[in-house]
Amino acid sequence: MKFSGEIAVAAPRDAVFAKLQDIHFFASCIDGVRDLAPLDEKRFDAVLETKVAYMTFKFKVTVELTEVVAPELIAAKIEGAPMGLVGRLTATSSTRLSESGDGTTIRYEIDTALTGKLGSIGQPVLKAKAKDMEKQFAKNLGAAFAPGAVQGAA
């Protein structure tokens, strides 16, 4: 499954890139991410817990930054397995930042493959969940750059 979209942020590109490079800030913008543990400068372990339809899923994931070009590109590979189920999650993501007036436009593409029980739920349900997660991420990211927001807070 492929997902793509745009998020507009009312902040300069350099500032947005710097925030997205802060893995703890980035993880704080995604609902359900916990137990974030850096393995080295480019790899991180985490647990992602999410509810899809009537089922709750927990994934143990490893994220590896595969390409970083300041201040315009962040690419990553995500691999993981659902906890308590047989299956596998693999994904690649590419995030491009471009200047847009006084703000920044974030364009992203994510290519995801799921196997096992989660994969059997069906793409429409999973796509709807991904859109919900995108909206929440955009809201959290926008709030971090809202007037009066404390820039050191995550």
N, C-alpha and C positions, 0 to 999 in steps of 0.2 A: 504494500500500500504506500502510495506517495501522498504527501501533504505539502502544501506550500502556501505562503501568504505574506502579508506585509503588516508591520506594526510601526506606527508613527510615534516618535518620542520628542517631546519639546525640550531638547537639550542638544548641545553640540556633539558631533560624532566622536571626538576624542574622549569626551566625558562618558558617553554611552559605552564605547569600546572598553574603557578602563573598568567600568562597573561590571560589564559582562565577563571580563577577564578574572574578576574576583569570584572564584568558584562558590564561596559561601553565600555571597549575594545572589548569584545566579540560581543556586539551589533554593534559596529562600523565596524566589519568585514562582517556583513550581510547587503546586499543592501536592502533598503526599511524599515529598522527598525528606528522608531523615537518615541519620547515622552516616553522614558524609565523612569519608576518611581519605585524605590524599595519600596516594601510594608513592608518587614522585611528582615532578613539576608538570607532567602531562597526563597522568592517570589518576583516577579517583574511583573509589568504591562508594556505593550508596544503596539504600533501600528505597524503592518507590512503591507506595501503597496507593491503589486507586480502586474505585468502585465502577464497574461496568455493568449496566442493567441491574440485576439483583445480586450480583456476585462481587466480592471484594478480592482483589488480587494483590499479592506482594511479590515484588521482584528484587532479587539481589543483582545489581548491575555494576558494570565497570565501564567508565567513560574514559576514552583516550582522545586527547586533542591531536588530530592528525595534521592540521595545518593552521597556522596563525600568522596573518599578515596585518600588522597594525597600520592604521586603525580601520581596516575595511573587511577582513575576512576571518572567520573562525569556523573550522571544520572539525567534526568529531565522529568517532565510531563508538557505538554503544552496544554492549553485549550483556546478556543476563539470562537468568532462569527464574521462572516463577517458584516461589517457596511453597512447598506442599503439593505441587503439581508436576507432571511430566510435561516438558515443553522447552521452548527456547525463544528468546527475543533478540533480534539483531536489528540494528538501525545505523544509518549514516545520516549526518546532518551537515548542512552548509548554511552559514549565516553571513550575509553581506550587509554592510552598513554604508549608507551613502548620505551625503549632506542634502538637506531639503530646506532651503531658506534658513531660518534660525534653528531648525530642528534636525532630526535624523530619521531616515527611513530604514527600517530593518527588514530585509527580505530573507526569507528562510525556505529551505527545502529539506524535507525529512523523508527518507525511504525506509520503511519498516517492514519486517517480516516476523510473523508470529506462528509458532507451531503448537501443537498440543491442544488442550482444552480451550485456552483463550482464542486461539486461531479458529476454533470451530464456532465461536459465537457469531461470526459474520462481520463483514466489512462495514455495513451501514451503522451498526451499533458502535464499532470502534472508531469510525470517522466522526460520529457525533461526539464521542468522549474526547477525541483529540481537539475538536473545535471548542469544547467547553474548557479544556486545559489551556488552549491558546488564549481565549478570552481572559481567563484568570491571570495568566502570565502577563499579558499586555496591561491589565489593570494594575498588577503589582509593580511592574516595571515603570509604568507611567506615574504611579504614586511616589516612587523613589525620586523622580525628577520634578515633582509638582512644586510650585512656589511654596516656600516655607518648610519643605522636607529637609530633614537633617541628612546631609550627604554622607556622613560616616555610618549611618544606621543601615542595617540590612534586615 
